[in-house]
Amino acid sequence: MLSLLSVHFDNRIPNWRTNLMLLNHNVLVLMIEGKIKYTINDRTVIGEKGELLFLPINTLRAGENDEGEHQKFTVLFNHGEEDSEELPIFRKGQFIKCKIRNFEYFKHRFEKLYLEVVGDGKFNRYLVSGILQELVGMAARGFELVEAAPIKLKLANELQKYMVAHYRQPVQIDELASLIHRSSNYTISMFREVMGVSPIQYIHLLRMKEACNLLTNSDLSVTEISNYLGYYDHSYFFRIFKKYTSMSPTAYKHSGLSPPSLQLF
């Protein structure tokens, strides 16, 4: 389980410097303005505006301003064994840096986490935990996407758009493969590499999101929703729904929960 230690906002601190030390925690940094120069395990690294940096536990690190003052958010946190099993960034234990594509959203979430930590609002602990998990999850995905070849990102995006438009219809792997002129095996492995799930799992995720929406915001029965989403075997729909939500459709309908915000969309 992720546990937050502290959040800092460095706002143009003159002569900013941090001494060489062996980290006993993970550090996630979002550069807002300016540049910083890190020494990471005897290697010099420059962090610039719009970049996300991950420094894992046991990193030997020092830092200082580079070419003037800077702005950045820094999140210090620890992770558990189960997180190492789920997220490659913890298993690899290596420094990672990338230019993120959705900078403004990252900035907003870092700001929100910082304000929740320095404030004393109601249900603060739950909000802080949720935002930290979101940031680490998005960072892990962002680092993996950077490692993927541009052509794979392009092909996966084409498949994603097609499946979003046709998720209620039967979708076959051969059909998806023909759309991008690749083999079925390549299509499955490429999509899983970029998106983290197989094409079939992605279709189920799309359908489950819509199922949650219809259960919450419509008068359709569970059977009608199952048919609408292309699950004509209603017992199969029940099994898939419970797999992805840990609840039966009926229990979810009466739970009053809001439809989940799935990070794949």
Solvent accessible surface area in square Angstrom, and as a share of the most:
residue,aa,sasa,rsa
1,M,155,0.69
2,L,22,0.11
3,S,50,0.32
4,L,44,0.22
5,L,91,0.45
6,S,30,0.20
7,V,10,0.06
8,H,85,0.38
9,F,65,0.27
10,D,20,0.10
11,N,78,0.40
12,R,121,0.44
13,I,69,0.35
14,P,88,0.56
15,N,143,0.73
16,W,34,0.12
17,R,160,0.58
18,T,29,0.17
19,N,118,0.61
20,L,104,0.52
21,M,82,0.36
22,L,107,0.53
23,L,1,0.00
24,N,108,0.55
25,H,19,0.08
26,N,1,0.01
27,V,1,0.00
28,L,3,0.01
29,V,0,0.00
30,L,0,0.00
31,M,0,0.00
32,I,9,0.04
33,E,62,0.28
34,G,31,0.30
35,K,62,0.26
36,I,0,0.00
37,K,67,0.29
38,Y,4,0.02
39,T,49,0.29
40,I,3,0.02
41,N,84,0.43
42,D,130,0.67
43,R,134,0.49
44,T,89,0.52
45,V,9,0.05
46,I,53,0.27
47,G,0,0.00
48,E,69,0.31
49,K,97,0.41
50,G,7,0.06
51,E,21,0.09
52,L,0,0.00
53,L,0,0.00
54,F,0,0.00
55,L,0,0.00
56,P,6,0.04
57,I,68,0.34
58,N,103,0.53
59,T,4,0.02
60,L,58,0.29
61,R,26,0.09
62,A,20,0.15
63,G,5,0.05
64,E,48,0.21
65,N,29,0.15
66,D,27,0.14
67,E,147,0.66
68,G,45,0.44
69,E,80,0.36
70,H,1,0.00
71,Q,22,0.10
72,K,3,0.01
73,F,8,0.03
74,T,13,0.08
75,V,1,0.00
76,L,31,0.16
77,F,0,0.00
78,N,49,0.25
79,H,49,0.22
80,G,21,0.20
81,E,146,0.66
82,E,87,0.39
83,D,19,0.10
84,S,29,0.19
85,E,132,0.59
86,E,133,0.60
87,L,37,0.19
88,P,27,0.17
89,I,5,0.03
90,F,17,0.07
91,R,138,0.50
92,K,96,0.41
93,G,43,0.41
94,Q,113,0.50
95,F,31,0.13
96,I,27,0.14
97,K,75,0.32
98,C,8,0.05
99,K,129,0.55
100,I,16,0.08
101,R,184,0.67
102,N,72,0.37
103,F,33,0.14
104,E,122,0.55
105,Y,97,0.37
106,F,4,0.02
107,K,55,0.24
108,H,96,0.43
109,R,44,0.16
110,F,0,0.00
111,E,62,0.28
112,K,72,0.31
113,L,0,0.00
114,Y,59,0.23
115,L,111,0.55
116,E,21,0.09
117,V,54,0.31
118,V,90,0.52
119,G,39,0.37
120,D,143,0.74
121,G,42,0.40
122,K,159,0.67
123,F,132,0.55
124,N,36,0.18
125,R,170,0.62
126,Y,139,0.53
127,L,79,0.40
128,V,17,0.10
129,S,48,0.31
130,G,40,0.39
131,I,6,0.03
132,L,4,0.02
133,Q,99,0.44
134,E,32,0.14
135,L,1,0.00
136,V,2,0.01
137,G,32,0.31
138,M,21,0.10
139,A,0,0.00
140,A,5,0.04
141,R,86,0.31
142,G,17,0.16
143,F,4,0.02
144,E,63,0.28
145,L,25,0.12
146,V,87,0.50
147,E,109,0.49
148,A,7,0.05
149,A,42,0.32
150,P,110,0.69
151,I,85,0.43
152,K,49,0.21
153,L,44,0.22
154,K,116,0.49
155,L,10,0.05
156,A,1,0.01
157,N,65,0.33
158,E,68,0.31
159,L,0,0.00
160,Q,38,0.17
161,K,133,0.56
162,Y,49,0.19
163,M,0,0.00
164,V,74,0.43
165,A,72,0.56
166,H,54,0.24
167,Y,44,0.17
168,R,106,0.39
169,Q,91,0.40
170,P,111,0.70
171,V,14,0.08
172,Q,112,0.50
173,I,33,0.17
174,D,103,0.54
175,E,63,0.28
176,L,0,0.00
177,A,6,0.04
178,S,69,0.45
179,L,78,0.39
180,I,5,0.02
181,H,156,0.70
182,R,94,0.34
183,S,68,0.44
184,S,35,0.22
185,N,124,0.63
186,Y,70,0.26
187,T,0,0.00
188,I,56,0.29
189,S,65,0.42
190,M,3,0.01
191,F,0,0.00
192,R,115,0.42
193,E,83,0.37
194,V,10,0.06
195,M,30,0.13
196,G,51,0.49
197,V,29,0.17
198,S,12,0.08
199,P,1,0.00
200,I,73,0.37
201,Q,61,0.27
202,Y,0,0.00
203,I,7,0.04
204,H,19,0.09
205,L,22,0.11
206,L,17,0.08
207,R,21,0.08
208,M,4,0.02
209,K,69,0.29
210,E,38,0.17
211,A,0,0.00
212,C,1,0.00
213,N,53,0.27
214,L,23,0.11
215,L,5,0.02
216,T,57,0.33
217,N,100,0.51
218,S,33,0.21
219,D,149,0.77
220,L,62,0.31
221,S,52,0.33
222,V,21,0.12
223,T,64,0.37
224,E,87,0.39
225,I,0,0.00
226,S,0,0.00
227,N,56,0.29
228,Y,84,0.32
229,L,0,0.00
230,G,22,0.21
231,Y,6,0.02
232,Y,162,0.62
233,D,80,0.42
234,H,64,0.28
235,S,63,0.40
236,Y,78,0.30
237,F,0,0.00
238,F,76,0.32
239,R,145,0.53
240,I,16,0.08
241,F,0,0.00
242,K,116,0.49
243,K,142,0.60
244,Y,63,0.24
245,T,34,0.20
246,S,93,0.60
247,M,50,0.22
248,S,34,0.22
249,P,0,0.00
250,T,64,0.37
251,A,47,0.37
252,Y,12,0.04
253,K,68,0.29
254,H,144,0.64
255,S,48,0.31
256,G,73,0.70
257,L,88,0.44
258,S,89,0.57
259,P,46,0.29
260,P,47,0.30
261,S,93,0.60
262,L,46,0.23
263,Q,88,0.39
264,L,21,0.10
265,F,92,0.38
